[in-house]
């Protein structure tokens, strides 16, 4: 049975992504009202996607904190389904 968790812990997020060969990134084509690029975890099969741009973990977490986000992800069965949610 799948279990979801939500975390704001940088180490947990980085370890989860790297365990599955993910790297931090932003979605280039999408913009929001404040012109900030949505964050993303870029998986190996998506690295050639022109809409995704890899960024450093430091930059990723700077934006993550600035936007007061948390990561909701599956803790048991790895699926590339995840969501950035607003802390609440």
N, C-alpha and C positions, 0 to 999 in steps of 0.2 A: 504494500500500500504506500502510495506517495505521501510524503510529508513536506509541507511548505514551511519556510521560515522567513522572517524578515530581520535584516540586520543593518546597522550603520557602522559596524566594525570594519575598518579598512583592511586589516590583515585577513579577516574571514573572507571578504569580497575578493581580494587579490588571490588568495589561495584557491578559492572555488573556481575562479576564472582560469587561472594558470593550470590547475589540475586537469582542465579540459581543453588546454591549448588556446584559451581566449586571451585577447589583449584589449587594453582600454582604447576607446575611440569616441568619435562624435559622428553624427549623421550630418553630412554637409548640405544636402539639398533642403532639409527641413529647417525652418526658422520659426521662432515663436514671437509673440508680441514684443518681447524685449530683445529680440535678435540673438538669443542664445541658442547654440546648437545642442540638440538633445544628445545625451550621453548614450553610449552603446558598449556592449562587449562584442568584439569582433572575433568570430570563430574562423578556423582555418579555411573552410569552404567559402567564406565571404570576403576574404582579404583582397580579392581583386575587384570588389564592388567599388565603382567610382564614387558612390555616394557616402562611403565610409572612409574616415581618415583616422589613422592610428595616432594616439597622443601618449604622453608619458603618464605613468601612474600618479606622479605628483600633480600634474595638470588636471587629470581626471578627478582626483580627490579634492582639489581646490574647488572645482565646479560642483562636485557632489555636496560639499559642505556649504558653499555659497547658496545653493538652491534648497538646502535642508532636505536632502533625499535619503531614502533607505532602499535597500535592495530586497525584493521578495523573490525567492528562488526555491527550487526543489532540493531537498536534502537527501533523499534516498535514491531515487532513480534519476540519473542525470538526463535531463532534457534541456535543450537550449532555450527553453521558455523561462523567461525571467521578466521582471518588471521593476522599473524605478518608480517608487511611490513617494509622495510627500509625507514627511514625518508628521505624526499627529498624536 
